[in-house]
Structures are given as C-alpha cells and as structure tokens.
C-alpha cells in the first residue's frame, strides 16, 4: 500500500511540475517580449543607454553664402527627418521593432528579428560595402541579469502556488 501511495504522490508531483514548467515557458516568453519592447522605448539594454546617432557629413550639405561665413553646412532633408526620431527607427518607421517575434515551445524561448540588418544593430560591427560603415552595438535583444531575475521570480511564484 505504501508503494502505491508513493506512486500516486510522485505522479501528482510530476503532473504539477509539468504544469508549472508549461506556464513558466508561456510567462517567460511574455517577459522576453516585454523586455525587448522596453529596450526600444528606453533606447537602452539592461539600463545601459545606446550610443547616440551621429550626424555625418553625408547628411549635411554645404551652404554657399557670400560674406564672412562663406562655407557653412546645413542639414539635408534626410538629416532633418532624423532629428528627434528614436534610434533604430527608420524614416518610414520601425520595421525592425515590428519584425520581432517571440515564440515558446516547452522551455525553449526564441526571439527572432528577420530583417537583414537586425544582427548588426544588436551586435555592432562593420557593415556596408567593403565593411566601411562602423555600426555601434545597440543591443535590444538577449539575456540580461534583470530579465533572468524576473524569470526566476516567476518560477518561484508558480512553484509556491502549485505546491502549497
């Protein structure tokens, strides 16, 4: 009789644990997606601000004036459109951010951004023809201590509720 009771207790434990893990996977996927979107809104990753956009000479045109300041620069239309715009948001607006999907399958959570320039912005590096453009890292996706702590707390809460 004792073996039978232990069998059912173990089966009950396994069922509860399976439910906790399934719920944790779903809840964690939500936390990951919220974390990524928060990174875009705050223009930071785990509290570390992204590098500001640089205005290069390509975005300026020479203004020819007569007189004292004969050679000054003024912003082009593209530079004016960039002013005040959020980082990683193009002139037409946010394709990278909109492309991000977060999926979960059991305990595997996948965040994906299928646009071709997603990785270079997340990781930084050289891009363009012959790698001539240096792109600073503006990480928006990945694990970080804050996210890991939120997932651990979620796990502990689910365990407490299931095994009272």
DRENDREN-601703 format. One record per residue (C-alpha): residue in one letter; residue number from 1; x, y, z. Coordinates in Angstrom, 1 decimal. Example, Ala and Ser with C-alpha at 12.3 -4.5 7.8 and 13.67 -1.06 7.14 Angstrom:
BEGIN
@nupa = A marvo = 1 u = 12.3 v = -4.5 w = 7.8
@nupa = S marvo = 2 u = 13.7 v = -1.1 w = 7.1
//
This chain:
BEGIN
@nupa = X marvo = 1 u = 0.0 v = 0.0 w = 0.0
@nupa = X marvo = 2 u = 2.9 v = 2.4 w = 0.8
@nupa = X marvo = 3 u = 4.4 v = 1.9 w = -2.7
@nupa = X marvo = 4 u = 1.0 v = 2.7 w = -4.3
@nupa = X marvo = 5 u = 0.7 v = 5.9 w = -2.3
@nupa = X marvo = 6 u = 4.2 v = 6.9 w = -3.2
@nupa = X marvo = 7 u = 3.4 v = 6.2 w = -6.9
@nupa = X marvo = 8 u = 0.4 v = 8.5 w = -6.8
@nupa = X marvo = 9 u = 2.3 v = 11.2 w = -4.9
@nupa = X marvo = 10 u = 5.1 v = 11.0 w = -7.4
@nupa = X marvo = 11 u = 2.6 v = 11.1 w = -10.3
@nupa = X marvo = 12 u = 0.9 v = 14.1 w = -8.7
@nupa = X marvo = 13 u = 4.2 v = 15.9 w = -8.2
@nupa = X marvo = 14 u = 5.2 v = 15.2 w = -11.8
@nupa = X marvo = 15 u = 1.9 v = 16.5 w = -13.1
@nupa = X marvo = 16 u = 2.1 v = 19.7 w = -11.1
@nupa = X marvo = 17 u = 5.7 v = 20.2 w = -12.1
@nupa = X marvo = 18 u = 4.8 v = 19.8 w = -15.8
@nupa = X marvo = 19 u = 2.1 v = 22.4 w = -15.4
@nupa = X marvo = 20 u = 4.4 v = 24.8 w = -13.7
@nupa = X marvo = 21 u = 7.0 v = 24.4 w = -16.5
@nupa = X marvo = 22 u = 4.4 v = 24.9 w = -19.2
@nupa = X marvo = 23 u = 3.1 v = 28.0 w = -17.6
@nupa = X marvo = 24 u = 6.7 v = 29.3 w = -16.9
@nupa = X marvo = 25 u = 7.5 v = 28.9 w = -20.6
@nupa = X marvo = 26 u = 4.5 v = 31.0 w = -21.6
@nupa = X marvo = 27 u = 5.0 v = 33.6 w = -18.9
@nupa = X marvo = 28 u = 8.7 v = 33.8 w = -19.8
@nupa = X marvo = 29 u = 8.0 v = 34.4 w = -23.5
@nupa = X marvo = 30 u = 5.8 v = 37.3 w = -22.4
@nupa = X marvo = 31 u = 8.6 v = 38.7 w = -20.2
@nupa = X marvo = 32 u = 11.1 v = 38.4 w = -23.0
@nupa = X marvo = 33 u = 8.9 v = 40.2 w = -25.5
@nupa = X marvo = 34 u = 8.1 v = 43.0 w = -22.9
@nupa = X marvo = 35 u = 11.8 v = 43.3 w = -22.2
@nupa = X marvo = 36 u = 12.7 v = 43.8 w = -25.9
@nupa = X marvo = 37 u = 9.9 v = 46.4 w = -26.4
@nupa = X marvo = 38 u = 11.1 v = 48.2 w = -23.3
@nupa = X marvo = 39 u = 14.6 v = 48.3 w = -24.7
@nupa = X marvo = 40 u = 13.3 v = 50.1 w = -27.8
@nupa = X marvo = 41 u = 11.3 v = 52.5 w = -25.7
@nupa = X marvo = 42 u = 14.1 v = 53.4 w = -23.4
@nupa = X marvo = 43 u = 16.8 v = 53.1 w = -26.1
@nupa = X marvo = 44 u = 18.9 v = 51.0 w = -23.7
@nupa = X marvo = 45 u = 19.7 v = 47.4 w = -22.8
@nupa = X marvo = 46 u = 19.6 v = 46.4 w = -19.2
@nupa = X marvo = 47 u = 19.9 v = 50.1 w = -18.2
@nupa = X marvo = 48 u = 22.9 v = 50.9 w = -20.5
@nupa = X marvo = 49 u = 21.9 v = 53.6 w = -22.9
@nupa = X marvo = 50 u = 22.5 v = 53.1 w = -26.7
@nupa = X marvo = 51 u = 25.1 v = 55.3 w = -28.4
@nupa = X marvo = 52 u = 23.5 v = 58.4 w = -29.9
@nupa = X marvo = 53 u = 23.1 v = 58.8 w = -33.6
@nupa = X marvo = 54 u = 25.9 v = 60.7 w = -35.3
@nupa = X marvo = 55 u = 25.2 v = 63.2 w = -38.0
@nupa = X marvo = 56 u = 27.8 v = 62.7 w = -40.7
@nupa = X marvo = 57 u = 28.8 v = 65.0 w = -43.5
@nupa = X marvo = 58 u = 26.7 v = 62.8 w = -45.8
@nupa = X marvo = 59 u = 23.6 v = 64.2 w = -44.0
@nupa = X marvo = 60 u = 24.8 v = 67.8 w = -44.4
@nupa = X marvo = 61 u = 25.1 v = 69.9 w = -47.5
@nupa = X marvo = 62 u = 27.3 v = 72.9 w = -48.0
@nupa = X marvo = 63 u = 25.5 v = 76.2 w = -48.0
@nupa = X marvo = 64 u = 27.3 v = 78.7 w = -50.1
@nupa = X marvo = 65 u = 26.8 v = 82.2 w = -48.8
@nupa = X marvo = 66 u = 28.6 v = 85.4 w = -49.6
@nupa = X marvo = 67 u = 30.4 v = 87.1 w = -46.9
@nupa = X marvo = 68 u = 32.0 v = 86.2 w = -43.7
@nupa = X marvo = 69 u = 30.8 v = 82.5 w = -43.3
@nupa = X marvo = 70 u = 31.1 v = 81.5 w = -46.9
@nupa = X marvo = 71 u = 31.3 v = 77.8 w = -46.2
@nupa = X marvo = 72 u = 28.8 v = 76.5 w = -43.7
@nupa = X marvo = 73 u = 26.8 v = 73.3 w = -43.6
@nupa = X marvo = 74 u = 23.0 v = 73.0 w = -43.3
@nupa = X marvo = 75 u = 21.1 v = 69.8 w = -42.7
@nupa = X marvo = 76 u = 19.7 v = 67.9 w = -45.7
@nupa = X marvo = 77 u = 16.1 v = 66.6 w = -45.8
@nupa = X marvo = 78 u = 17.3 v = 63.2 w = -44.5
@nupa = X marvo = 79 u = 19.1 v = 64.9 w = -41.6
@nupa = X marvo = 80 u = 16.0 v = 66.9 w = -40.7
@nupa = X marvo = 81 u = 13.9 v = 63.7 w = -40.8
@nupa = X marvo = 82 u = 16.3 v = 62.0 w = -38.4
@nupa = X marvo = 83 u = 16.2 v = 64.8 w = -35.8
@nupa = X marvo = 84 u = 14.3 v = 63.7 w = -32.7
@nupa = X marvo = 85 u = 13.5 v = 60.3 w = -34.2
@nupa = X marvo = 86 u = 14.1 v = 57.3 w = -32.0
@nupa = X marvo = 87 u = 17.2 v = 55.2 w = -32.6
@nupa = X marvo = 88 u = 16.7 v = 52.1 w = -34.7
@nupa = X marvo = 89 u = 13.6 v = 53.6 w = -36.2
@nupa = X marvo = 90 u = 14.0 v = 54.4 w = -39.8
@nupa = X marvo = 91 u = 12.4 v = 57.3 w = -41.6
@nupa = X marvo = 92 u = 9.4 v = 55.1 w = -42.6
@nupa = X marvo = 93 u = 9.2 v = 53.9 w = -39.1
@nupa = X marvo = 94 u = 10.1 v = 50.8 w = -37.0
@nupa = X marvo = 95 u = 10.4 v = 47.8 w = -39.4
@nupa = X marvo = 96 u = 13.0 v = 46.2 w = -37.1
@nupa = X marvo = 97 u = 10.9 v = 46.6 w = -34.0
@nupa = X marvo = 98 u = 7.7 v = 45.4 w = -35.7
@nupa = X marvo = 99 u = 9.6 v = 42.3 w = -37.2
@nupa = X marvo = 100 u = 10.4 v = 40.9 w = -33.8
@nupa = X marvo = 101 u = 8.6 v = 37.7 w = -32.8
@nupa = X marvo = 102 u = 8.9 v = 35.7 w = -29.6
@nupa = X marvo = 103 u = 7.8 v = 32.1 w = -29.6
@nupa = X marvo = 104 u = 7.9 v = 29.4 w = -26.9
@nupa = X marvo = 105 u = 8.0 v = 25.6 w = -27.3
@nupa = X marvo = 106 u = 8.2 v = 23.8 w = -23.9
@nupa = X marvo = 107 u = 11.2 v = 25.5 w = -22.2
@nupa = X marvo = 108 u = 12.7 v = 27.0 w = -25.4
@nupa = X marvo = 109 u = 12.0 v = 30.6 w = -26.0
@nupa = X marvo = 110 u = 13.1 v = 32.1 w = -29.3
@nupa = X marvo = 111 u = 13.2 v = 35.8 w = -30.2
@nupa = X marvo = 112 u = 13.7 v = 36.5 w = -33.9
@nupa = X marvo = 113 u = 14.1 v = 39.6 w = -36.0
@nupa = X marvo = 114 u = 14.1 v = 38.5 w = -39.6
@nupa = X marvo = 115 u = 15.2 v = 41.8 w = -41.2
@nupa = X marvo = 116 u = 18.7 v = 41.7 w = -42.7
@nupa = X marvo = 117 u = 20.1 v = 44.5 w = -40.5
@nupa = X marvo = 118 u = 18.8 v = 43.1 w = -37.2
@nupa = X marvo = 119 u = 22.0 v = 41.3 w = -36.1
@nupa = X marvo = 120 u = 24.4 v = 44.2 w = -37.0
@nupa = X marvo = 121 u = 22.4 v = 46.6 w = -34.8
@nupa = X marvo = 122 u = 22.1 v = 44.1 w = -31.9
@nupa = X marvo = 123 u = 25.8 v = 43.1 w = -32.0
@nupa = X marvo = 124 u = 27.5 v = 46.0 w = -33.6
@nupa = X marvo = 125 u = 30.3 v = 45.7 w = -36.2
@nupa = X marvo = 126 u = 31.2 v = 46.7 w = -39.8
@nupa = X marvo = 127 u = 28.5 v = 46.9 w = -42.5
@nupa = X marvo = 128 u = 28.0 v = 48.3 w = -45.9
@nupa = X marvo = 129 u = 30.2 v = 48.0 w = -49.0
@nupa = X marvo = 130 u = 33.6 v = 46.6 w = -48.0
@nupa = X marvo = 131 u = 32.6 v = 46.8 w = -44.3
@nupa = X marvo = 132 u = 33.2 v = 50.6 w = -44.4
@nupa = X marvo = 133 u = 30.4 v = 51.6 w = -42.1
@nupa = X marvo = 134 u = 31.1 v = 51.1 w = -38.4
@nupa = X marvo = 135 u = 27.7 v = 50.3 w = -36.7
@nupa = X marvo = 136 u = 27.8 v = 50.7 w = -32.9
@nupa = X marvo = 137 u = 26.2 v = 48.0 w = -30.8
@nupa = X marvo = 138 u = 22.7 v = 48.9 w = -29.8
@nupa = X marvo = 139 u = 21.6 v = 45.8 w = -28.1
@nupa = X marvo = 140 u = 17.8 v = 45.3 w = -27.9
@nupa = X marvo = 141 u = 17.5 v = 41.5 w = -27.6
@nupa = X marvo = 142 u = 19.3 v = 39.0 w = -25.4
@nupa = X marvo = 143 u = 19.5 v = 37.8 w = -21.9
@nupa = X marvo = 144 u = 20.5 v = 40.1 w = -19.1
@nupa = X marvo = 145 u = 20.5 v = 39.9 w = -15.3
@nupa = X marvo = 146 u = 17.3 v = 41.8 w = -14.9
@nupa = X marvo = 147 u = 15.4 v = 39.5 w = -17.2
@nupa = X marvo = 148 u = 16.9 v = 36.4 w = -15.7
@nupa = X marvo = 149 u = 15.8 v = 37.6 w = -12.2
@nupa = X marvo = 150 u = 12.3 v = 38.3 w = -13.4
@nupa = X marvo = 151 u = 12.1 v = 34.7 w = -14.9
@nupa = X marvo = 152 u = 13.5 v = 33.2 w = -11.6
@nupa = X marvo = 153 u = 10.9 v = 35.2 w = -9.6
@nupa = X marvo = 154 u = 8.1 v = 34.0 w = -11.9
@nupa = X marvo = 155 u = 9.3 v = 30.4 w = -11.5
@nupa = X marvo = 156 u = 9.3 v = 30.7 w = -7.7
@nupa = X marvo = 157 u = 5.9 v = 32.2 w = -7.6
@nupa = X marvo = 158 u = 4.5 v = 29.4 w = -9.8
@nupa = X marvo = 159 u = 6.1 v = 26.8 w = -7.6
@nupa = X marvo = 160 u = 4.7 v = 28.4 w = -4.4
@nupa = X marvo = 161 u = 1.2 v = 28.4 w = -5.9
@nupa = X marvo = 162 u = 1.3 v = 24.8 w = -7.1
@nupa = X marvo = 163 u = 2.9 v = 23.2 w = -4.1
@nupa = X marvo = 164 u = 1.2 v = 24.9 w = -1.2
//
